Amino acid sequence: MGSGFIFDSTGYILTNQHVVADADKIEVTVIGHNKPFTAKLLGSSRDLDLAVLKIEGATFPTLKLGDSGSANMGDWVVAIGNPYGFDHTVTVGVLSANERQISIQDTEGQRNYEHLLQTDASINPGNSGGPLLNLNGEVIGINTAVSSEAQGIGFAIPTSTITDVLENLKSNTQIPKKPVPFIGAKLTAITSDIAKKLGIDTTKGSIVSNVVYGTPAYRGDLRQYDVITGMDGTSYNTPDDLIAAIQKKAIGDKVTLNVIRGGNKIDVKVEVGNKNDFEDVE
């Protein structure tokens, strides 16, 4: 069971991909109609956890897609869905935060969500795919996930993500992947034990534990066991800090990595690449 909402009066429905994944047959119950409709899956994206369905008919009541970007923390929001089979359940809360990132493990692997809205409106299994509304009755998100270890922490995919790919989902055309700046090196924090083995007197920086063949780091001659202390003259004390700085670069930017190799300080020049161009790279 799951939820969804009609956004076009001719029967186009938005829901989560995980609600309809691997379904042999999809039935949709619409209020005011005695029998469920058999829905056709038009297009879906596992990466974004979005899907568009189509049921046959006309003049269905619809919900308008609003602007999630205009919502502010503390704004009242309303969630509607089908939690545990209690259809058309309405819950109320506030927008707790935006731009949340979470990862969820399922049978197909790990789902990485970005740019999520957080709300304390009650969301339970079965709410997935249902609308999160502002007080104008406009959809600002699709209810998608909850924190099982807490109360009042639910998440919704914002309409800013949905509107960018809606036409692709309706026409079942490939959704262009957003460029992901990277260099192709696996970075690890420096422990005191590692620092001692490398003969360096600091744990600040990142040690290169692997360089993927053919990536920008490989082409730039970055090597395993290099210690990266900074980039373009700015120090980065942890791998997370350095990765975040790389991800702020544009594809094609040339950066200078400040490296300690064999006890000597050197500079390694690398051109930032697009992770999407390299399949199966973590």
C-alpha positions in Angstrom: 0.0 0.0 0.0 1.0 3.6 -0.6 -0.3 7.0 -1.6 -0.2 9.3 -4.5 -2.0 12.3 -5.9 -3.5 13.4 -9.2 -1.8 16.4 -10.7 -3.5 16.4 -14.1 -7.2 16.0 -14.6 -6.7 13.4 -17.3 -5.4 11.0 -14.7 -1.7 11.6 -14.2 -0.6 10.6 -10.7 2.6 11.3 -8.8 4.0 8.9 -6.2 7.2 7.4 -4.9 9.1 4.9 -7.0 9.5 2.6 -4.0 5.7 2.4 -3.7 5.3 0.8 -7.1 8.7 -0.9 -7.6 8.5 -4.4 -9.0 4.7 -4.3 -9.1 3.0 -6.7 -11.6 -0.2 -4.7 -11.4 -1.0 -1.3 -9.9 -4.5 -0.5 -8.7 -5.5 3.1 -7.6 -8.4 3.9 -5.5 -9.9 7.3 -6.1 -12.5 8.8 -3.8 -15.9 9.1 -5.4 -15.3 6.0 -7.6 -16.6 2.6 -6.5 -14.0 0.5 -8.2 -10.2 0.9 -8.3 -8.5 1.9 -11.5 -5.8 -0.1 -13.1 -2.8 2.3 -13.5 0.0 2.2 -16.1 3.5 3.1 -14.9 4.7 5.8 -17.4 8.1 6.6 -16.0 10.1 6.3 -12.8 13.5 7.2 -11.2 15.0 5.1 -8.4 17.6 7.7 -7.8 15.0 10.4 -7.1 12.4 7.9 -5.8 9.7 9.4 -8.1 7.1 7.8 -10.4 4.3 8.9 -12.6 1.2 6.7 -13.2 -1.7 7.1 -15.6 -5.3 6.1 -15.1 -7.9 6.4 -17.8 -10.5 9.1 -17.4 -11.1 12.8 -17.5 -12.1 15.7 -15.2 -10.4 14.1 -12.1 -9.9 16.5 -9.2 -6.3 17.6 -9.0 -3.8 19.1 -6.7 -1.6 22.1 -7.8 2.2 21.8 -7.5 3.4 24.8 -5.4 6.8 26.3 -4.8 8.7 24.5 -2.1 11.3 27.2 -2.2 8.9 29.7 -0.9 8.1 27.7 2.2 9.8 28.7 5.5 10.7 26.8 8.6 7.8 27.0 11.0 5.2 27.1 8.2 2.2 24.9 8.8 2.0 21.9 6.5 -0.6 19.1 6.0 0.2 15.5 5.0 -2.5 13.3 3.4 -2.0 9.6 2.8 -2.9 6.0 3.5 -0.9 5.0 6.6 -1.5 1.3 7.5 -4.5 1.3 5.2 -6.3 4.1 6.9 -7.0 5.9 3.7 -7.3 9.7 3.4 -5.6 10.3 6.8 -4.8 13.9 7.4 -2.0 15.0 9.7 -0.8 18.4 10.5 2.6 19.8 11.5 5.2 22.4 10.6 8.1 22.5 8.2 11.0 21.7 10.5 13.9 22.1 8.1 14.9 21.9 4.4 17.9 20.6 2.5 18.1 17.5 4.6 20.2 14.5 3.4 19.4 10.9 4.4 20.4 7.4 3.3 18.1 4.4 3.5 19.0 0.7 2.8 16.4 -1.4 0.9 16.5 -4.6 -1.1 18.1 -3.0 -4.1 20.8 -1.2 -2.2 21.2 2.2 -0.6 19.0 5.1 -1.5 20.6 8.5 -1.1 18.2 11.4 -0.8 19.1 15.0 -1.0 17.3 18.4 -0.6 14.5 16.8 1.5 12.0 18.8 3.5 11.7 17.8 7.2 8.4 17.9 9.0 6.8 16.8 12.3 3.5 16.1 10.6 2.9 12.4 11.4 4.1 10.2 8.5 3.8 6.4 8.7 4.2 3.4 6.3 1.6 3.9 3.7 2.0 7.7 3.6 4.7 7.4 1.0 3.8 9.1 -2.2 1.2 11.3 -0.7 1.2 15.1 -0.8 2.6 17.5 1.7 0.6 20.7 1.4 0.9 24.3 2.4 -2.1 26.2 3.8 -3.0 27.3 0.2 -3.7 23.6 -0.6 -0.6 23.5 -2.9 1.7 20.5 -3.0 5.2 21.4 -1.7 6.5 17.9 -1.4 5.9 14.1 -1.6 5.9 12.3 1.7 8.7 9.7 1.4 10.4 8.6 4.6 10.5 8.7 8.4 13.1 8.3 11.0 12.2 5.0 12.7 14.4 5.9 15.7 12.5 9.1 16.6 9.1 10.8 16.7 8.1 13.7 14.6 10.9 13.4 12.0 9.5 12.8 8.6 10.8 13.7 5.2 9.3 14.8 1.8 10.8 15.3 -1.6 10.3 19.0 -2.5 8.5 20.2 -5.6 11.7 21.9 -6.7 13.1 18.4 -7.4 9.8 17.1 -8.9 9.2 19.9 -11.4 12.7 19.6 -12.9 12.0 16.0 -14.0 8.2 15.8 -14.3 8.0 15.9 -18.1 10.7 13.2 -18.3 8.7 10.9 -16.0 5.5 11.5 -18.0 7.2 10.6 -21.3 9.4 7.9 -19.8 12.5 9.6 -21.1 15.9 9.5 -19.4 16.4 12.0 -16.7 19.7 13.8 -17.1 22.0 13.2 -14.2 23.2 16.2 -12.3 27.0 16.6 -12.7 28.9 15.4 -9.6 32.4 17.0 -9.4 35.0 14.5 -8.2 38.6 13.5 -8.8 38.5 9.7 -8.4 40.5 9.1 -5.3 39.3 7.4 -2.1 40.3 9.5 0.9 40.8 8.3 4.4 41.3 10.2 7.7 44.9 10.1 9.1 45.2 8.4 12.5 48.1 8.8 14.8 49.2 5.3 13.9 49.1 6.0 10.1 50.9 9.3 10.7 53.7 7.5 12.5 54.0 4.9 9.8 54.2 7.6 7.1 56.8 9.6 9.1 54.7 12.7 9.4 53.9 14.7 12.5 50.3 15.6 11.9 46.9 13.9 11.6 45.5 16.8 9.7 44.7 16.1 6.0 43.6 13.1 4.0 45.5 10.0 3.0 44.9 8.6 -0.5 43.9 4.9 0.0 43.1 4.2 -3.6 43.1 5.9 -7.0 40.6 4.7 -9.6 42.1 3.9 -13.0 41.4 6.5 -15.7 40.0 9.1 -13.4 41.3 12.7 -13.1 43.3 11.7 -10.0 44.9 8.9 -12.0 45.7 11.2 -15.0 47.1 13.8 -12.6 49.5 11.2 -11.1 48.0 11.3 -7.6 49.2 8.2 -5.9 48.2 5.8 -3.1 49.6 6.9 0.3 49.9 10.5 -0.8 48.8 12.8 2.0 46.7 15.7 0.8 46.9 18.6 3.2 45.1 21.2 1.1 43.9 22.4 -2.2 44.9 25.6 -4.0 46.8 26.8 -0.9 43.8 26.3 1.5 44.2 23.6 4.2 41.6 20.9 4.6 41.9 18.9 7.8 39.6 16.1 7.1 38.5 14.0 4.0 34.9 15.4 4.4 36.2 19.0 4.2 38.3 18.3 1.2 35.5 16.4 -0.6 33.0 19.2 0.1 35.5 21.7 -1.4 35.9 19.6 -4.5 32.2 19.2 -5.0 31.9 23.0 -5.0 34.1 23.2 -8.1 32.8 23.1 -11.6 33.5 20.2 -14.0 36.7 21.1 -15.9 38.1 23.3 -13.2 41.9 22.8 -12.6 42.9 22.5 -9.0 46.3 22.1 -7.3 46.4 19.5 -4.5 49.0 20.2 -1.8 50.5 16.8 -1.1 53.1 15.2 1.1 54.8 12.3 -0.7 57.6 10.4 0.8 58.2 13.2 3.3 58.4 15.8 0.6 55.9 18.6 -0.1 54.7 18.6 -3.8 51.8 20.0 -5.8 49.7 17.7 -7.9 47.5 19.4 -10.6 44.2 17.7 -11.3 41.3 18.6 -13.6 37.9 18.1 -11.8 35.8 15.4 -13.6 32.2 14.3 -13.6 31.6 11.2 -11.5 28.7 10.2 -13.8 31.2 9.5 -16.5 32.7 6.7 -14.5 30.4 3.8 -13.8 30.5 1.8 -10.6 32.8 4.3 -8.9 31.9 4.8 -5.2 
